[in-house]
Amino acid sequence: MKVSPTYEELLKKVEYYEKKYENNDSFSDESLSNNIQEKKLNTYLNAFKDGVYLCSANKEIEYLNSAMIAKIGRNALGEKCYKAIYNLDEPCSYCYYDTLKEKGKTSVELKLNNKNYLVSSVLLENDSKITIYTDISKLKQTEADLRKNLIEFEEIQQIAKIGNWERNYINDKITWSNEMYNISEVDPKSFKPSIQNINQFIHPDYIEKHQNTLKKSLEGKQNYSIEFKLLLPNGKEKWVVQHGTRAYNNEGIAIRSYGNLQDITLQKNIELELIQLKEKAEENELYFRSIFDAQPSLISVTKVSDSTFTFVNKSFAKFTGYTKKELTGSNAQNINLIINANDITTINTELEKRRKVSNTEITITLKNGSLKTVDISMRFFKYMNELHILTTGQDITEQQKVKEEAKKLSVAVEQSASSIVITDVYGNIEYVNPKFTEVTGYTLKEVFGKNPRILSSGKQSNAYYEEMWKKIMAGEIWRGEFSNKIKNGNIIWEQVSITPIKNEKGEIVNFLADKEDITALKESEELLKSFINSVPDIICYKDGKGKWLLANNARLELFGLIDVDYFGKTDAELAHCTNVIYKELFSSCEISDEIAWRNKKTSKGIKIIPSINGEQKEYDFVKIPTFYNNGTRKALAIIGRDITELKKKEKELKLAKNKAVESDRLKTEFLNNMSHEIRTPLNGIIGFSEIITENTNISNEKRRNYGAIIKSSGNQLVKVIDDILEISRLGTKQVKAIQNKVNLNNVLLHLFSIFDIKAKENKVPLYLKKGLLDTESTIYTDESKLIKILSNLLENALKFTEAGSIELGYILNKTTNPPQLEIYVKDTGIGINKTNHKSIFDRFSQEEKEISQKTGGLGLGLSIAKENAEILGGTIQLKSKKGSGTTFTVIIPYKPIQSNTENINRPTTSETLKTSKPIILIAEDEEVNYIFLETLLHDSIKLNCTLIHAKNGIEAVEICKNNPAINLVLMDIKMPQLNGYQATKLIKKFRPNLPIVAQTAYSTQNDINTSKTMGCDDFISKPIRKKTLNAILTTYLKVKN
């Protein structure tokens, strides 16, 4: 057996190796110095926990420290290293030596006595090697844990739920699987997927990426896969991966797309953990490059004589905040590294008694002033005849904090004002705190191993408990309320929070229930609910985040939420729980809430609230915000009162007031007008009567004129009195219609003959249009009231029409059941503003006072007309525009003497022009002449024909252009705008074969020749005789009468 080299030689080798390893320099070939004492190396190396041995070039062991001897179980000095430690250090084979010679150093791992070691060897200059065994069991355990986490991660991937989706491009319908709703955390009952609301789930940072991917896929007709982040409505973020493809029709157009969406949030988090673990592993790799500095323990060596540090590893330096250079040669006091005084006393006592310190906790103040707790072990050793202390330690500051927190938590649980219950994963009770016993009457011994259902009062449904178990088994916290029966049989209410407790693997091992007795609160709530539900006003209470906490029935009914669980929901969420008509209202409520919050004071306002039945309600709202001491939002109280009826009454009162004021005004105006209207004719009557009686020498002609004025003024006065008496009679509501046989055509002709005189005086032509034959126009009605109605309308038309024309006529409307007569008076006068269309029929109402003062009148005409029309069972309609004339239409029932109305002649329209009857155009500007010809043709000659009336030459030309079915034209020669000759010339250009007969008061041969020269086919002179007209009809229409 070979003798071991001197310690001096070995020490020099080790020191040289340390220097080389630390500076990463190559070894020099200088021989080891022989001036270092043997004892120094032995003491120094034997203090190491790591095993160290030196092997010669011929593979014989030259030196082993105490730790290495302990590891292999004997002193193998002089033995072949590969034989002595073959089973432990297999890399010491020849192959290993070849590698060592090639690289100069090696590191391998092996297992010895159930521990893992890093074996580091360095080749020295004489082909000998030094090897150190470092315990890396903790690192290997970390790696094993990492591998285990990876395996668990793969299992999680395999069982991960994947949601499927499909989109139909034809009807743009999107279908989701149940898992899609779970991933999106939306309720499939209330949420209907669409492109718009699905896109809202995409995190803003990924919208553009998602759109570009889909666009590129669609353009290239390729499948796609994209990883992106979701931002759910509840604010939660999730990572997902989406895969999709499309189906196309024969034309290559996409008709649907489908794919899946997988929640990879967990994978993403694990990836982050793996990155962190990888970074830590890389740090550990650097750590093991240094033999001493790689140790995680805090290692230091101090001289006992002056307490100076002779060595510290990197961990120690980093821990204290000083560099190795700052620490080496200094003592703790010099560098302000302060150890608690009591801890120093404990250490000194232990060192004096046992010459060592084992697992003692001390508190150190570091360079940055922070306090740390360290678990240290200390050993004496002598080095160069000086006593040293080797100190190893572990920073247990965080562990101590955990212990303290655990201790505090234990005390908190024991002394908690809430009942605490801890169960196993099956719900069997393992622990209850004293408060539980105080509240329920049950001790831990009585309930241990039993299920909390022993407290159930039966008020909660099975579905309620199923929902609770579903949530806590999913690892989520459940919050709710329980109605429980305690030991003495009383029923109590508890607010409960159940939290799943997980182990380091993430597995649920227990459930912790924190329960608070809220029985008194519940009773108060019930009392409060009963009170507020009895109040007709709406009441609502929201928290600082806008979530509903309390609402009375009036509020719930108003918003259609009677059967909805509103608690904890916001306006936006509740908008999806009721009818769509309330969606805008909820949005408006959120805005007004925010205004109240920002103003930090009571807010008032009025809202119009719709209902499902279409009714609109008006509510007066008051919103009162409250805040915490720090200014954050606490709650918002909302009170609303239905003021619909109040507002309605206000409007009615206002309307009544306005009507009263208007009535007063109208009455005043009426009295003023009546005074004017009565005094004006009286002035003429009295004035000219006095002249006639006082002046006997007045000529007969003047006397006749004065008499005529007196008569006219008397008639005017009678008209005023008649109107006043008529309105008085109508005011009694006792006036009834007296139905008699009335020929409507005769009534209109009678009115025409009266008002045509005044129309001619005003130089405004009056036209008459009859819609039926005389026999068909005989009806049952009240003739006097009908005349009164139309007289008032005609008087108005003449009064307010200065240019243009007035037309009186009627048509039979057979589209109604029963048929109705529509009698109209149409003018081209000043018109009536649309805003006055209703009020113009009120008594004493006149649209423009300035015009009324010129034209006179009491403002009763239209009121009399309207009320009489209603007595006849009809109405008056008004169509007018300011400056564009007016049309009044009196609609009364058609009650003919003849019962058959199917074959009644209609007024001339474009429809009648298509019949087989001859069509005759009468071009005549004098309405009387037209009426004469109409009567002569229909009633005297009894010709079954259709007549069209043109009032001037231009109309005659246009009518002929638009009605190619016209058979004959009776053309008046003297007409306004375009005379008969000119009109004939134009008509003959496009209807050369249309017979045109000139009618004129001139009858000389020269006139006859002129007519034929101008294109007329024949000539008839006025006055027109039946025989003459008959001959014309026979000639040109081939009819015999």
Order of alpha helices (4+ residues) and beta strands (2+ residues): alpha-alpha-beta-beta-alpha-alpha-alpha-beta-beta-beta-alpha-beta-beta-alpha-alpha-alpha-beta-beta-beta-alpha-beta-beta-alpha-alpha-beta-alpha-beta-beta-beta-alpha-beta-beta-alpha-alpha-alpha-beta-beta-beta-alpha-beta-beta-alpha-alpha-alpha-beta-beta-beta-alpha-alpha-beta-alpha-beta-beta-alpha-beta-beta-alpha-alpha-beta-beta-beta-alpha-beta-alpha-beta-alpha-beta-alpha-beta-alpha
